[in-house]
Amino acid sequence: MGGQTLIERIIKRGDIYYAELNPVIGSEQGGTRPVLIILNDTGDRHSPTVIVAAITSKLYSKAKLPTHAAVKDSEILEKNSVVLLEQIRTIDKQRLKEFVGTS
């Protein structure tokens, strides 16, 4: 894993970070989990917020939806995972914790 903090790195589309997503309401993904940065690089540089998609490794508990993108045999993530593209949200960059890698 990358291990860099947000201060040491410029955020770019395709990066994966751990983010603190609590508090949540209803069916939103929560907790500290990996997220995929999906905002364009220009927006990432100039905005205090970033658009992310939640990632889960709990494949057995998720229905296979057309909005899921598999991440298999990755050197970036420790387990096979799924990007939950139905779980897109805008978060403040302060929610980003540890840089994991770039997809």
N, C-alpha and C positions, 0 to 999 in steps of 0.2 A: 504494500500500500504506500501511497505517496507521503502522507504525514505532514505536508506543509500546511501552515495556517493561512487564513484568508489574507492577512496583511502581506505575506511573502509572495503572493501570486495574483496575477491578473485573471479574472474570471472569464472563461470563454465558452461558447456553445460546444456541447459535447463533453464538457467536464463533468465529473461525478464528485460530489461532496457528501459528507454526512451533514444533515441538517436537523435542527430541533423543530419539529412541526407541531408541537403542542402549544396552546390548547386547540382542540378540534371540536367540531360539531357534527353529530350524526355519523355518516359513513366516510368521513374524510380520513385519510391515512395520517397517523400520528406517531408520536415518539421520535426518537433519534434514529434516522434511517438514511440510506443513500438516496440521493436525488440526482436526476440528470438535468443539466442546464440546457434549456431550449431557447432562451432569448438570444437574438442575434448579438454579435460581438460589440457593435456600436452601442446598442442599448445597455449591454452589460457594463461598459466603461462609464457611461454618463448617468446612470440611474441608481438611486439608493436601493432599488428593489430588483429582483431577478425572477424570471419565470422558470419554474421547475416542474418535472414530472417525478412522482414518487416511484421508488423501486422496491420490490419485495422479493425475498427468497422463499416465501411460503407458497410454492407452486401448487401443492396439493389442495390448498384451501381456496384457490381462486379459479373461477370458471374461465375457460379459454374464450376470451372476447376478441373481436377484431381490433380492439384498441390496445392489445397487449403485444409488446415487442420482446422477444426472448433474448437474453444475454447468457450464452452458454459457453462453458469451458474458457472463461475469461481469466486473464492474469490480473485484471483490475479488481474484480469482486471475488470474494472467497468462495461463494456458492453460485450455482446456476440461479439466475434471477430473471425477473420480468419487469420491464418498464411499464407502469400503469398509466397509459396515455389518457385514460378517463379521469385521472387524478392529477390534472394540471392545476397549478396555483401560483399566484404571485406572492413572494415572501420578501421580507426585508433581508438585505445581505447579512445583517447581524445574526440571522438564524443559521447561516452557513458555519460549519465548524471545521472539520478536517477535510483536506483535499485527498481524494482517493486515487484518481487517475483520469485519463481522457479516453472516451469510447471511440 
